[in-house]
Amino acid sequence: MSEGFNISDETYVKNQIEAINGMVVGDSSIYTNLNGITFLSKDMQRPRAFSRDNVRKALSNPYDNVATLQQVSSILRSSNGIYAKILIYNSTLLTNDHMLTPISSGNVTSKEKMLKIYEDVSNFVNKYNIKKTACWIYDRVLEQGELYTYKLEGKNQHIIQEFPAQLCKVTAIEDNVKRFAINLNGISPSALEYMPVEIQNAYNLFKSNKLPKEMLIDNSYYQVSNKGTAFTLEKQQSKGVPFYCSIFDDLMELEDMKDLKSENVVIENTKLIHQKLPIDSETGKVLMDMNVAKTYHNATKANMPKGTAITTNPLELNTLSLSDSSTKLDNDIYQTMENAFDTAGINSEIFNGKKNSNMAITSGLVVDSLLPKRLQMMVEDWMNFELSTYKKNGARWKFRFIDSTHFDREERSSKARENMAYGGSRFEFLACQGYDPLEGINLLKAEQLLGLDDIMIPQATSHTLSSSTDSDNGRPETTSDEGSGISTEAEEE
C-alpha cells in the first residue's frame, strides 16, 4: 500500500477545506493556508505492511504498541470491507438528532426576548455542525482508539482540526471533558506552520527555553487550552487503542484464507499430461533414443492449451490432489468471517442476512447501539461545556441528544408526537424529525408568517365534518323492537 491517508481522511480534509473556503473571505486570520490540513492529515497516516506475527506481538501488550495498532487499523480500514463496514455501521447508527433545553431563564421575562435568545444560542450550536462532526468523531475514535481535536473559531462555522495522536496524551478531565497535552519535541518544523497560533507560540518559547517548566508535563508536553478536546473510551489510560483491535488477527486470517482459495483454484485447474516412454519390461531400459523422445516431448508441448503441463518419462505416475476441497475452503472462510463478527460483538445478519428472524436482528440492533451511545455521551458533555461559556441575560442552556437510531427513528418520532398531547415538547418532536434547533424555530416562525393553516385547508372527511348544526347528519339512529331484542334503523322522515 502506498503511503498516504485513507478514504475517511480524504473526506474529512475535503469537508474542512470547503468550510475554510467560506471562512477565509470573512476572517482570514483563522486559517489561510489550506495545504496545512492536508499536510497534517497525511503526516498522521503513514501505513506500512504488517504481518500477523507483528499484530499478535502488538496485541500481547497493546498500550505499549498503540502506534502499531493504529497503523494496522488504518490499513484494514482501507483494505478490508468487513472492518470498514463495522466502523461505518457504528459511527452512523445514531441519528444525532438533538435539542436545546433551558436550565435557567435568568432575567428573561418576555416572549420576544426569549425567542431572540433561543435563536442566538441555536446559532451558537449550529456553528459546530454537530450531526456531521459527531459521526466523524465516532469514526475516528473507533478506528484509532483516540482523537485529539482543536477548535478553530469562525464567524459562521467552527473548524475542528485533528492533531497527530502520536504527539498527544490525555492529561486532565474538566467537567467530564478530557483535555490533552502535546509533545513539543515531536513537532517537526514543517508541521509547525500548520499548527494553531497557540501551539506555535508555545513551541517557539519552548525552543528558546522561555517556556516556564511549570507549564510543561514530563519536560516536553504542553497542556493545550480548553480549545483542545480529547475523545477516548479509556478511563484509566492516557492513550487509547483501536476499539476493534481484538478482531485484527481474525481479519488477517480471513485475508490469508482468501489467498489460499485463489491458489487452490489455480491448482484445481492445472492439468498435467504424462507422456510415458516405452521401456524393456525385463531390463527396465528405455526403448527410445532420447533425442527422439525429446522431439516427441516438444511437439506435444507446442500444442498444449493454457493451464496444462506435460512430463515425459518412463515412470509410473499416480494422481495426487494438491488442493483442498472447494466446499471445505468456502466453509472455512465463512466460519472465519463469522468469528470476526462474533469477536466484534456484531450480528453478521445485519450485513448479510441468511437465517435469523427480524426479531433477532432488531434485538441485536439495540445492543449494537450501546457503543455509539457511549461515544455520543462524550460529545454531549463536550457540547455542554461549550454551552457553559455562552451566557446572555443570565439564561443557561443544556444540549441533549435524542435517543434514536436510524432503525427506530420513526417509532421515536411517533412517541414524541403522542407526548405532545400530554405536555410534551414540540422542539423534541421537531428534533425527532431531523431538524436542528435553528431549523426548527425558524421553520415554525416561517409557517406562522406564511399563514399555512389558512392556505392548507383540510379536505372534508368524517373526521373534519361536524354534526353540531345539523341533526340529520351522521349515522341514523336505531330503535329496538320490544321483546325481539333486535335493533333496527329508524325510518327516515
DRENDO-1510 file (C-alpha; in Angstrom, 1 decimal, always signed):
<recs>
REC; n; res; u; v; w
REC; 1; MET; +0.0; +0.0; +0.0 .
REC; 2; SER; +1.3; +3.5; -0.8 .
REC; 3; GLU; +1.9; +6.0; +1.9 .
REC; 4; GLY; -1.0; +8.5; +2.5 .
REC; 5; PHE; -4.2; +8.9; +4.2 .
REC; 6; ASN; -7.3; +6.7; +3.8 .
REC; 7; ILE; -10.7; +7.4; +2.4 .
REC; 8; SER; -12.1; +8.7; +5.7 .
REC; 9; ASP; -9.2; +11.2; +6.0 .
REC; 10; GLU; -9.7; +12.4; +2.4 .
REC; 11; THR; -13.4; +13.1; +3.1 .
REC; 12; TYR; -12.6; +14.9; +6.3 .
REC; 13; VAL; -10.0; +17.0; +4.5 .
REC; 14; LYS; -12.5; +17.9; +1.8 .
REC; 15; ASN; -15.1; +19.0; +4.3 .
REC; 16; GLN; -12.6; +21.1; +6.2 .
REC; 17; ILE; -11.3; +22.8; +3.0 .
REC; 18; GLU; -14.9; +23.6; +1.9 .
REC; 19; ALA; -15.6; +25.1; +5.3 .
REC; 20; ILE; -12.4; +27.1; +5.4 .
REC; 21; ASN; -13.0; +28.5; +1.9 .
REC; 22; GLY; -16.2; +30.0; +3.2 .
REC; 23; MET; -14.4; +31.4; +6.3 .
REC; 24; VAL; -11.3; +32.9; +4.8 .
REC; 25; VAL; -13.4; +35.5; +2.9 .
REC; 26; GLY; -14.7; +37.0; +6.2 .
REC; 27; ASP; -11.9; +36.2; +8.6 .
REC; 28; SER; -8.6; +35.5; +7.0 .
REC; 29; SER; -6.9; +35.3; +10.4 .
REC; 30; ILE; -8.4; +31.9; +11.2 .
REC; 31; TYR; -6.7; +29.7; +8.6 .
REC; 32; THR; -5.3; +31.0; +5.4 .
REC; 33; ASN; -3.1; +28.1; +4.3 .
REC; 34; LEU; -5.4; +25.3; +3.0 .
REC; 35; ASN; -2.4; +23.0; +2.4 .
REC; 36; GLY; -1.9; +22.8; +6.2 .
REC; 37; ILE; -4.8; +20.5; +6.9 .
REC; 38; THR; -3.8; +18.1; +4.1 .
REC; 39; PHE; -0.2; +18.1; +5.3 .
REC; 40; LEU; -1.1; +17.2; +8.9 .
REC; 41; SER; -3.6; +14.6; +7.8 .
REC; 42; LYS; -1.1; +12.9; +5.6 .
REC; 43; ASP; +1.6; +13.2; +8.3 .
REC; 44; MET; -0.8; +11.3; +10.7 .
REC; 45; GLN; -1.4; +8.4; +8.4 .
REC; 46; ARG; +1.7; +6.6; +7.0 .
REC; 47; PRO; +0.6; +3.0; +6.7 .
REC; 48; ARG; +3.1; +0.3; +6.2 .
REC; 49; ALA; +3.0; -3.5; +5.8 .
REC; 50; PHE; +2.4; -5.7; +8.9 .
REC; 51; SER; +2.4; -9.4; +9.3 .
REC; 52; ARG; +0.1; -11.4; +11.6 .
REC; 53; ASP; +3.1; -12.1; +13.9 .
REC; 54; ASN; +3.6; -8.3; +14.2 .
REC; 55; VAL; +0.0; -7.8; +15.1 .
REC; 56; ARG; +0.0; -10.7; +17.6 .
REC; 57; LYS; +3.0; -9.3; +19.4 .
REC; 58; ALA; +1.4; -5.8; +19.5 .
REC; 59; LEU; -1.8; -7.2; +20.9 .
REC; 60; SER; +0.1; -9.0; +23.7 .
REC; 61; ASN; +0.9; -5.6; +25.1 .
REC; 62; PRO; -1.5; -3.1; +23.4 .
REC; 63; TYR; -0.8; +0.1; +25.4 .
REC; 64; ASP; +2.9; -0.2; +24.7 .
REC; 65; ASN; +2.2; -0.6; +20.9 .
REC; 66; VAL; -0.5; +2.0; +20.3 .
REC; 67; ALA; +1.1; +3.4; +17.2 .
REC; 68; THR; +1.5; +0.0; +15.6 .
REC; 69; LEU; -2.1; -1.0; +16.2 .
REC; 70; GLN; -3.3; +2.4; +14.9 .
REC; 71; GLN; -1.4; +1.9; +11.7 .
REC; 72; VAL; -2.8; -1.7; +11.3 .
REC; 73; SER; -6.3; -0.2; +11.8 .
REC; 74; SER; -5.7; +2.3; +9.0 .
REC; 75; ILE; -4.6; -0.4; +6.7 .
REC; 76; LEU; -7.5; -2.7; +7.4 .
REC; 77; ARG; -9.9; +0.2; +7.1 .
REC; 78; SER; -8.8; +0.7; +3.5 .
REC; 79; SER; -8.3; -3.0; +2.5 .
REC; 80; ASN; -10.9; -5.0; +4.4 .
REC; 81; GLY; -14.6; -4.5; +3.6 .
REC; 82; ILE; -15.8; -6.1; +6.8 .
REC; 83; TYR; -13.8; -3.8; +9.0 .
REC; 84; ALA; -14.8; -0.7; +7.0 .
REC; 85; LYS; -18.5; -1.7; +7.3 .
REC; 86; ILE; -18.2; -2.3; +11.1 .
REC; 87; LEU; -16.7; +1.2; +11.6 .
REC; 88; ILE; -19.2; +2.9; +9.3 .
REC; 89; TYR; -22.1; +1.0; +10.9 .
REC; 90; ASN; -21.2; +2.0; +14.4 .
REC; 91; SER; -20.3; +5.6; +13.6 .
REC; 92; THR; -23.5; +6.3; +11.7 .
REC; 93; LEU; -26.0; +4.1; +13.6 .
REC; 94; LEU; -27.3; +7.1; +15.7 .
REC; 95; THR; -29.3; +9.9; +14.1 .
REC; 96; ASN; -27.6; +12.5; +16.3 .
REC; 97; ASP; -30.8; +14.5; +16.4 .
REC; 98; HIS; -30.6; +17.0; +19.3 .
REC; 99; MET; -32.4; +19.8; +21.1 .
REC; 100; LEU; -31.7; +22.6; +23.5 .
REC; 101; THR; -33.4; +22.9; +26.8 .
REC; 102; PRO; -33.2; +25.9; +29.2 .
REC; 103; ILE; -31.9; +25.1; +32.7 .
REC; 104; SER; -32.2; +28.7; +33.8 .
REC; 105; SER; -34.2; +31.6; +32.2 .
REC; 106; GLY; -32.2; +34.3; +34.1 .
REC; 107; ASN; -33.9; +37.7; +33.9 .
REC; 108; VAL; -35.8; +36.9; +30.7 .
REC; 109; THR; -39.5; +37.6; +31.1 .
REC; 110; SER; -40.9; +38.4; +27.6 .
REC; 111; LYS; -41.7; +36.1; +24.8 .
REC; 112; GLU; -39.9; +38.2; +22.3 .
REC; 113; LYS; -36.7; +38.3; +24.4 .
REC; 114; MET; -36.8; +34.5; +25.0 .
REC; 115; LEU; -37.3; +33.9; +21.2 .
REC; 116; LYS; -34.3; +36.1; +20.4 .
REC; 117; ILE; -32.1; +34.3; +23.0 .
REC; 118; TYR; -33.2; +30.9; +21.7 .
REC; 119; GLU; -32.3; +31.9; +18.1 .
REC; 120; ASP; -28.9; +33.2; +19.3 .
REC; 121; VAL; -28.0; +30.0; +21.3 .
REC; 122; SER; -29.2; +27.9; +18.3 .
REC; 123; ASN; -26.8; +29.8; +16.1 .
REC; 124; PHE; -24.0; +29.2; +18.6 .
REC; 125; VAL; -24.6; +25.4; +18.5 .
REC; 126; ASN; -25.1; +25.4; +14.7 .
REC; 127; LYS; -21.5; +26.6; +14.2 .
REC; 128; TYR; -20.3; +23.1; +15.3 .
REC; 129; ASN; -22.3; +21.3; +12.6 .
REC; 130; ILE; -22.7; +18.7; +15.3 .
REC; 131; LYS; -24.6; +16.0; +13.3 .
REC; 132; LYS; -21.8; +15.5; +10.9 .
REC; 133; THR; -19.0; +16.3; +13.3 .
REC; 134; ALA; -20.3; +13.7; +15.8 .
REC; 135; CYS; -20.2; +11.0; +13.2 .
REC; 136; TRP; -16.7; +11.8; +12.3 .
REC; 137; ILE; -15.7; +11.8; +16.0 .
REC; 138; TYR; -17.2; +8.4; +16.5 .
REC; 139; ASP; -15.5; +7.0; +13.4 .
REC; 140; ARG; -12.0; +8.3; +14.4 .
REC; 141; VAL; -12.3; +7.1; +18.0 .
REC; 142; LEU; -13.3; +3.6; +16.9 .
REC; 143; GLU; -10.6; +3.4; +14.2 .
REC; 144; GLN; -7.7; +4.9; +16.1 .
REC; 145; GLY; -8.8; +4.5; +19.7 .
REC; 146; GLU; -8.3; +8.2; +20.5 .
REC; 147; LEU; -8.9; +11.6; +18.9 .
REC; 148; TYR; -7.3; +14.9; +19.7 .
REC; 149; THR; -9.0; +18.0; +18.3 .
REC; 150; TYR; -8.6; +21.7; +18.4 .
REC; 151; LYS; -11.4; +24.3; +17.8 .
REC; 152; LEU; -10.7; +27.0; +15.2 .
REC; 153; GLU; -13.3; +29.6; +15.7 .
REC; 154; GLY; -15.0; +31.2; +12.7 .
REC; 155; LYS; -17.8; +33.7; +12.3 .
REC; 156; ASN; -20.3; +31.3; +10.8 .
REC; 157; GLN; -18.7; +27.9; +11.4 .
REC; 158; HIS; -16.1; +26.3; +13.6 .
REC; 159; ILE; -13.4; +24.0; +12.2 .
REC; 160; ILE; -12.5; +21.0; +14.3 .
REC; 161; GLN; -8.8; +20.2; +13.5 .
REC; 162; GLU; -7.3; +16.9; +14.3 .
REC; 163; PHE; -3.9; +16.6; +15.9 .
REC; 164; PRO; -1.5; +13.7; +15.3 .
REC; 165; ALA; -2.3; +11.1; +18.0 .
REC; 166; GLN; +1.3; +10.1; +18.4 .
REC; 167; LEU; +2.2; +13.6; +19.7 .
REC; 168; CYS; -0.6; +13.8; +22.3 .
REC; 169; LYS; -1.9; +12.2; +25.5 .
REC; 170; VAL; -4.8; +12.7; +27.9 .
REC; 171; THR; -3.7; +14.7; +30.9 .
REC; 172; ALA; -6.8; +16.2; +32.5 .
REC; 173; ILE; -10.6; +16.0; +32.8 .
REC; 174; GLU; -12.7; +19.1; +33.1 .
REC; 175; ASP; -16.5; +18.7; +33.7 .
REC; 176; ASN; -16.4; +15.3; +32.1 .
REC; 177; VAL; -14.5; +16.6; +29.1 .
REC; 178; LYS; -10.9; +15.3; +28.5 .
REC; 179; ARG; -8.1; +17.6; +27.9 .
REC; 180; PHE; -4.7; +16.8; +26.5 .
REC; 181; ALA; -1.1; +17.8; +26.2 .
REC; 182; ILE; +1.1; +17.8; +23.0 .
REC; 183; ASN; +4.7; +16.9; +22.9 .
REC; 184; LEU; +6.5; +20.0; +21.6 .
REC; 185; ASN; +9.7; +18.0; +21.0 .
REC; 186; GLY; +7.8; +15.8; +18.5 .
REC; 187; ILE; +6.6; +18.7; +16.3 .
REC; 188; SER; +8.6; +19.0; +13.1 .
REC; 189; PRO; +9.4; +22.5; +11.8 .
REC; 190; SER; +7.5; +21.7; +8.6 .
REC; 191; ALA; +4.4; +20.8; +10.5 .
REC; 192; LEU; +4.6; +23.7; +13.0 .
REC; 193; GLU; +3.4; +26.3; +10.5 .
REC; 194; TYR; +0.1; +24.4; +10.1 .
REC; 195; MET; -0.5; +24.3; +13.9 .
REC; 196; PRO; -2.8; +26.8; +15.6 .
REC; 197; VAL; -1.2; +30.0; +16.9 .
REC; 198; GLU; -1.4; +28.8; +20.5 .
REC; 199; ILE; +0.8; +25.8; +19.7 .
REC; 200; GLN; +3.2; +27.8; +17.6 .
REC; 201; ASN; +3.8; +30.3; +20.4 .
REC; 202; ALA; +4.3; +27.6; +23.0 .
REC; 203; TYR; +6.8; +25.8; +20.6 .
REC; 204; ASN; +8.8; +29.0; +20.0 .
REC; 205; LEU; +9.0; +29.7; +23.7 .
REC; 206; PHE; +9.9; +26.1; +24.4 .
REC; 207; LYS; +12.8; +26.0; +21.9 .
REC; 208; SER; +14.1; +29.3; +23.2 .
REC; 209; ASN; +13.9; +28.0; +26.8 .
REC; 210; LYS; +11.5; +30.7; +27.8 .
REC; 211; LEU; +8.5; +28.5; +28.5 .
REC; 212; PRO; +8.1; +28.1; +32.3 .
REC; 213; LYS; +8.7; +24.5; +33.4 .
REC; 214; GLU; +5.5; +24.5; +35.5 .
REC; 215; MET; +3.7; +24.8; +32.1 .
REC; 216; LEU; +5.2; +21.5; +31.0 .
REC; 217; ILE; +4.4; +17.9; +31.7 .
REC; 218; ASP; +7.2; +15.4; +31.6 .
REC; 219; ASN; +9.5; +18.1; +30.5 .
REC; 220; SER; +8.2; +18.5; +26.9 .
REC; 221; TYR; +4.4; +18.1; +26.9 .
REC; 222; TYR; +2.4; +21.4; +26.7 .
REC; 223; GLN; -1.1; +21.5; +28.2 .
REC; 224; VAL; -3.4; +22.7; +25.5 .
REC; 225; SER; -6.1; +25.2; +26.4 .
REC; 226; ASN; -9.8; +24.2; +26.6 .
REC; 227; LYS; -10.0; +24.8; +22.8 .
REC; 228; GLY; -8.4; +21.3; +22.7 .
REC; 229; THR; -10.5; +18.3; +23.5 .
REC; 230; ALA; -9.6; +14.6; +23.6 .
REC; 231; PHE; -12.0; +11.8; +22.9 .
REC; 232; THR; -11.2; +8.3; +24.0 .
REC; 233; LEU; -13.2; +5.4; +25.6 .
REC; 234; GLU; -10.4; +4.7; +28.1 .
REC; 235; LYS; -10.9; +5.8; +31.7 .
REC; 236; GLN; -7.6; +4.9; +33.3 .
REC; 237; GLN; -5.2; +5.3; +30.4 .
REC; 238; SER; -3.6; +8.4; +28.9 .
REC; 239; LYS; -3.7; +6.7; +25.4 .
REC; 240; GLY; -6.3; +4.7; +23.6 .
REC; 241; VAL; -6.1; +1.7; +21.3 .
REC; 242; PRO; -8.4; +0.9; +18.3 .
REC; 243; PHE; -11.6; -0.4; +19.8 .
REC; 244; TYR; -11.8; -3.4; +17.5 .
REC; 245; CYS; -8.2; -4.4; +17.6 .
REC; 246; SER; -9.3; -7.8; +19.0 .
REC; 247; ILE; -10.5; -8.8; +15.5 .
REC; 248; PHE; -7.3; -7.8; +13.7 .
REC; 249; ASP; -6.0; -11.3; +13.8 .
REC; 250; ASP; -9.3; -12.8; +12.5 .
REC; 251; LEU; -9.4; -10.3; +9.7 .
REC; 252; MET; -5.8; -11.1; +8.6 .
REC; 253; GLU; -6.6; -14.8; +8.8 .
REC; 254; LEU; -9.6; -14.2; +6.5 .
REC; 255; GLU; -7.3; -12.5; +4.0 .
REC; 256; ASP; -4.9; -15.4; +4.2 .
REC; 257; MET; -7.7; -17.9; +3.5 .
REC; 258; LYS; -8.9; -15.9; +0.5 .
REC; 259; ASP; -5.4; -16.0; -0.9 .
REC; 260; LEU; -5.3; -19.8; -0.3 .
REC; 261; LYS; -8.6; -20.2; -2.1 .
REC; 262; SER; -7.2; -18.3; -5.1 .
REC; 263; GLU; -4.1; -20.6; -5.1 .
REC; 264; ASN; -6.4; -23.6; -4.8 .
REC; 265; VAL; -8.4; -22.6; -7.9 .
REC; 266; VAL; -5.2; -22.4; -9.9 .
REC; 267; ILE; -4.1; -25.8; -8.7 .
REC; 268; GLU; -7.5; -27.4; -9.4 .
REC; 269; ASN; -7.5; -26.0; -13.0 .
REC; 270; THR; -3.9; -27.1; -13.8 .
REC; 271; LYS; -3.7; -30.3; -15.8 .
REC; 272; LEU; -0.6; -32.5; -16.1 .
REC; 273; ILE; -0.2; -34.9; -19.0 .
REC; 274; HIS; +2.1; -37.8; -18.6 .
REC; 275; GLN; +3.7; -39.0; -21.9 .
REC; 276; LYS; +5.3; -42.3; -20.9 .
REC; 277; LEU; +8.4; -43.6; -22.7 .
REC; 278; PRO; +8.5; -47.3; -23.7 .
REC; 279; ILE; +10.7; -49.5; -21.6 .
REC; 280; ASP; +12.0; -53.0; -21.7 .
REC; 281; SER; +10.0; -55.0; -19.1 .
REC; 282; GLU; +13.0; -57.2; -18.2 .
REC; 283; THR; +15.9; -54.7; -18.2 .
REC; 284; GLY; +13.9; -51.5; -17.5 .
REC; 285; LYS; +15.9; -49.7; -20.2 .
REC; 286; VAL; +14.2; -47.0; -22.3 .
REC; 287; LEU; +13.5; -48.3; -25.8 .
REC; 288; MET; +13.6; -44.9; -27.5 .
REC; 289; ASP; +16.5; -42.7; -28.3 .
REC; 290; MET; +16.5; -39.6; -26.0 .
REC; 291; ASN; +16.7; -37.2; -29.0 .
REC; 292; VAL; +13.6; -38.8; -30.5 .
REC; 293; ALA; +11.9; -38.7; -27.1 .
REC; 294; LYS; +12.8; -35.0; -26.8 .
REC; 295; THR; +11.3; -34.4; -30.2 .
REC; 296; TYR; +8.0; -36.0; -29.2 .
REC; 297; HIS; +8.0; -34.1; -25.9 .
REC; 298; ASN; +8.5; -30.7; -27.6 .
REC; 299; ALA; +5.9; -31.5; -30.3 .
REC; 300; THR; +3.3; -32.3; -27.8 .
REC; 301; LYS; +4.2; -29.3; -25.6 .
REC; 302; ALA; +3.8; -26.9; -28.5 .
REC; 303; ASN; +0.1; -27.8; -28.9 .
REC; 304; MET; -0.7; -27.8; -25.1 .
REC; 305; PRO; -3.5; -25.4; -24.1 .
REC; 306; LYS; -3.0; -22.8; -21.3 .
REC; 307; GLY; -3.1; -24.2; -17.8 .
REC; 308; THR; -1.8; -27.6; -19.0 .
REC; 309; ALA; +1.7; -29.0; -18.4 .
REC; 310; ILE; +3.4; -32.1; -19.8 .
REC; 311; THR; +6.0; -34.5; -18.5 .
REC; 312; THR; +7.8; -37.2; -20.5 .
REC; 313; ASN; +9.4; -40.0; -18.6 .
REC; 314; PRO; +9.3; -43.8; -18.1 .
REC; 315; LEU; +8.0; -43.7; -14.6 .
REC; 316; GLU; +4.6; -44.7; -13.3 .
REC; 317; LEU; +2.6; -41.7; -12.0 .
REC; 318; ASN; -0.2; -41.6; -9.5 .
REC; 319; THR; -2.9; -38.9; -9.2 .
REC; 320; LEU; -2.5; -36.9; -6.0 .
REC; 321; SER; -4.7; -33.9; -5.1 .
REC; 322; LEU; -2.6; -30.9; -4.1 .
REC; 323; SER; -5.6; -28.7; -3.2 .
REC; 324; ASP; -8.3; -28.8; -0.5 .
REC; 325; SER; -11.9; -29.2; -1.5 .
REC; 326; SER; -13.5; -26.0; -2.6 .
REC; 327; THR; -16.5; -26.6; -0.3 .
REC; 328; LYS; -14.3; -27.0; +2.7 .
REC; 329; LEU; -12.4; -23.8; +1.9 .
REC; 330; ASP; -15.7; -21.9; +1.5 .
REC; 331; ASN; -16.9; -23.2; +4.8 .
REC; 332; ASP; -13.6; -22.3; +6.5 .
REC; 333; ILE; -13.8; -18.8; +5.0 .
REC; 334; TYR; -17.4; -18.3; +6.1 .
REC; 335; GLN; -16.6; -19.5; +9.6 .
REC; 336; THR; -13.6; -17.2; +9.9 .
REC; 337; MET; -15.8; -14.3; +8.8 .
REC; 338; GLU; -18.4; -15.3; +11.4 .
REC; 339; ASN; -15.6; -15.4; +14.0 .
REC; 340; ALA; -14.7; -11.8; +13.2 .
REC; 341; PHE; -18.2; -10.6; +13.7 .
REC; 342; ASP; -18.6; -12.6; +16.9 .
REC; 343; THR; -15.4; -11.1; +18.3 .
REC; 344; ALA; -16.6; -7.7; +17.3 .
REC; 345; GLY; -19.9; -8.4; +19.1 .
REC; 346; ILE; -22.0; -7.5; +16.0 .
REC; 347; ASN; -24.7; -9.6; +14.4 .
REC; 348; SER; -23.5; -10.5; +10.9 .
REC; 349; GLU; -27.1; -10.9; +9.8 .
REC; 350; ILE; -27.3; -7.1; +9.6 .
REC; 351; PHE; -24.8; -7.1; +6.7 .
REC; 352; ASN; -25.6; -10.5; +5.1 .
REC; 353; GLY; -28.8; -11.9; +6.5 .
REC; 354; LYS; -29.3; -15.7; +5.9 .
REC; 355; LYS; -31.0; -17.3; +8.8 .
REC; 356; ASN; -32.0; -15.1; +11.8 .
REC; 357; SER; -35.5; -13.7; +12.2 .
REC; 358; ASN; -36.3; -10.0; +12.1 .
REC; 359; MET; -36.9; -10.0; +15.8 .
REC; 360; ALA; -33.4; -11.4; +16.5 .
REC; 361; ILE; -31.9; -8.7; +14.3 .
REC; 362; THR; -34.0; -6.0; +16.0 .
REC; 363; SER; -32.8; -7.1; +19.4 .
REC; 364; GLY; -29.2; -7.1; +18.2 .
REC; 365; LEU; -29.6; -3.5; +17.0 .
REC; 366; VAL; -30.5; -2.4; +20.5 .
REC; 367; VAL; -27.3; -4.0; +21.8 .
REC; 368; ASP; -25.2; -2.6; +19.0 .
REC; 369; SER; -26.4; +1.0; +19.7 .
REC; 370; LEU; -24.9; +0.9; +23.2 .
REC; 371; LEU; -21.3; +1.5; +22.0 .
REC; 372; PRO; -22.2; +4.5; +19.8 .
REC; 373; LYS; -24.2; +5.9; +22.7 .
REC; 374; ARG; -21.1; +5.9; +24.9 .
REC; 375; LEU; -19.3; +7.9; +22.3 .
REC; 376; GLN; -22.4; +10.2; +21.9 .
REC; 377; MET; -22.3; +10.9; +25.7 .
REC; 378; MET; -18.7; +12.2; +25.3 .
REC; 379; VAL; -19.8; +14.6; +22.5 .
REC; 380; GLU; -22.8; +15.7; +24.6 .
REC; 381; ASP; -20.5; +16.5; +27.6 .
REC; 382; TRP; -18.2; +18.5; +25.2 .
REC; 383; MET; -21.1; +20.5; +23.8 .
REC; 384; ASN; -22.5; +21.2; +27.2 .
REC; 385; PHE; -19.1; +22.5; +28.2 .
REC; 386; GLU; -19.0; +24.8; +25.2 .
REC; 387; LEU; -22.6; +26.0; +26.0 .
REC; 388; SER; -21.4; +26.8; +29.6 .
REC; 389; THR; -19.3; +29.5; +28.1 .
REC; 390; TYR; -22.3; +31.0; +26.3 .
REC; 391; LYS; -24.3; +33.3; +28.7 .
REC; 392; LYS; -26.7; +36.0; +27.8 .
REC; 393; ASN; -29.1; +37.8; +30.1 .
REC; 394; GLY; -28.4; +35.1; +32.7 .
REC; 395; ALA; -30.1; +32.3; +30.6 .
REC; 396; ARG; -28.3; +28.9; +30.7 .
REC; 397; TRP; -28.9; +26.1; +28.3 .
REC; 398; LYS; -28.3; +22.4; +28.0 .
REC; 399; PHE; -27.5; +20.4; +24.9 .
REC; 400; ARG; -29.3; +17.0; +24.7 .
REC; 401; PHE; -29.2; +14.3; +22.0 .
REC; 402; ILE; -32.4; +12.5; +21.2 .
REC; 403; ASP; -32.1; +8.7; +21.9 .
REC; 404; SER; -32.8; +7.4; +18.4 .
REC; 405; THR; -31.1; +5.3; +15.7 .
REC; 406; HIS; -31.8; +5.2; +12.0 .
REC; 407; PHE; -33.7; +1.9; +12.7 .
REC; 408; ASP; -36.1; +3.2; +15.3 .
REC; 409; ARG; -36.4; +6.9; +14.3 .
REC; 410; GLU; -40.0; +6.6; +13.1 .
REC; 411; GLU; -41.0; +4.9; +16.4 .
REC; 412; ARG; -39.2; +7.6; +18.4 .
REC; 413; SER; -40.9; +10.3; +16.4 .
REC; 414; SER; -44.3; +8.8; +16.9 .
REC; 415; LYS; -43.7; +8.7; +20.7 .
REC; 416; ALA; -42.7; +12.3; +20.7 .
REC; 417; ARG; -45.9; +13.3; +18.8 .
REC; 418; GLU; -48.1; +11.4; +21.2 .
REC; 419; ASN; -46.4; +13.0; +24.2 .
REC; 420; MET; -47.3; +16.5; +22.9 .
REC; 421; ALA; -50.9; +15.7; +23.8 .
REC; 422; TYR; -49.8; +15.4; +27.5 .
REC; 423; GLY; -47.5; +18.4; +27.6 .
REC; 424; GLY; -44.5; +17.0; +25.7 .
REC; 425; SER; -42.0; +19.3; +23.9 .
REC; 426; ARG; -42.7; +20.4; +20.4 .
REC; 427; PHE; -39.0; +21.1; +20.0 .
REC; 428; GLU; -38.4; +17.4; +20.8 .
REC; 429; PHE; -40.8; +16.4; +18.1 .
REC; 430; LEU; -39.1; +18.6; +15.6 .
REC; 431; ALA; -35.7; +17.2; +16.6 .
REC; 432; CYS; -37.0; +13.7; +16.1 .
REC; 433; GLN; -38.0; +14.8; +12.6 .
REC; 434; GLY; -34.4; +15.6; +11.9 .
REC; 435; TYR; -34.5; +19.4; +12.4 .
REC; 436; ASP; -31.7; +21.0; +14.4 .
REC; 437; PRO; -32.8; +23.8; +16.9 .
REC; 438; LEU; -32.1; +26.6; +14.4 .
REC; 439; GLU; -34.0; +25.0; +11.6 .
REC; 440; GLY; -36.9; +24.1; +14.0 .
REC; 441; ILE; -37.5; +27.6; +15.4 .
REC; 442; ASN; -37.3; +29.3; +12.0 .
REC; 443; LEU; -39.5; +26.7; +10.4 .
REC; 444; LEU; -42.2; +27.4; +13.0 .
REC; 445; LYS; -41.9; +31.1; +12.5 .
REC; 446; ALA; -41.9; +30.9; +8.7 .
REC; 447; GLU; -45.0; +28.7; +8.7 .
REC; 448; GLN; -46.8; +31.1; +11.0 .
REC; 449; LEU; -45.9; +34.2; +8.9 .
REC; 450; LEU; -46.9; +32.4; +5.7 .
REC; 451; GLY; -50.3; +31.5; +7.3 .
REC; 452; LEU; -50.1; +27.9; +6.2 .
REC; 453; ASP; -53.0; +27.0; +8.4 .
REC; 454; ASP; -55.2; +29.3; +6.3 .
REC; 455; ILE; -53.8; +28.2; +3.0 .
REC; 456; MET; -53.7; +24.4; +3.6 .
REC; 457; ILE; -57.4; +23.7; +4.4 .
REC; 458; PRO; -58.1; +20.1; +5.3 .
REC; 459; GLN; -60.3; +18.1; +2.9 .
REC; 460; ALA; -63.7; +17.2; +4.1 .
REC; 461; THR; -63.8; +13.8; +5.8 .
REC; 462; SER; -65.7; +12.0; +8.5 .
REC; 463; HIS; -63.0; +13.3; +10.9 .
REC; 464; THR; -63.4; +17.0; +9.9 .
REC; 465; LEU; -67.2; +17.3; +9.5 .
REC; 466; SER; -69.3; +18.3; +12.5 .
REC; 467; SER; -73.0; +17.4; +13.1 .
REC; 468; SER; -73.5; +20.1; +15.8 .
REC; 469; THR; -75.6; +22.4; +13.5 .
REC; 470; ASP; -77.5; +19.7; +11.6 .
REC; 471; SER; -79.3; +17.0; +13.5 .
REC; 472; ASP; -79.8; +14.9; +10.3 .
REC; 473; ASN; -76.0; +14.4; +9.8 .
REC; 474; GLY; -74.2; +11.3; +10.9 .
REC; 475; ARG; -75.3; +7.7; +11.3 .
REC; 476; PRO; -79.1; +7.1; +11.5 .
REC; 477; GLU; -80.5; +6.4; +15.0 .
REC; 478; THR; -81.6; +2.9; +15.9 .
REC; 479; THR; -84.7; +1.7; +17.7 .
REC; 480; SER; -85.4; -1.6; +19.3 .
REC; 481; ASP; -88.4; -3.9; +18.8 .
REC; 482; GLU; -89.8; -4.7; +22.2 .
REC; 483; GLY; -89.5; -8.3; +23.1 .
REC; 484; SER; -87.5; -9.2; +20.0 .
REC; 485; GLY; -84.1; -7.9; +21.2 .
REC; 486; ILE; -83.4; -6.8; +17.6 .
REC; 487; SER; -82.3; -3.2; +16.8 .
REC; 488; THR; -83.4; -1.6; +13.5 .
REC; 489; GLU; -82.5; +1.8; +11.9 .
REC; 490; ALA; -85.2; +4.4; +12.4 .
REC; 491; GLU; -87.3; +5.2; +9.4 .
REC; 492; GLU; -86.3; +8.3; +7.6 .
REC; 493; GLU; -89.0; +11.1; +7.8 .
</recs>
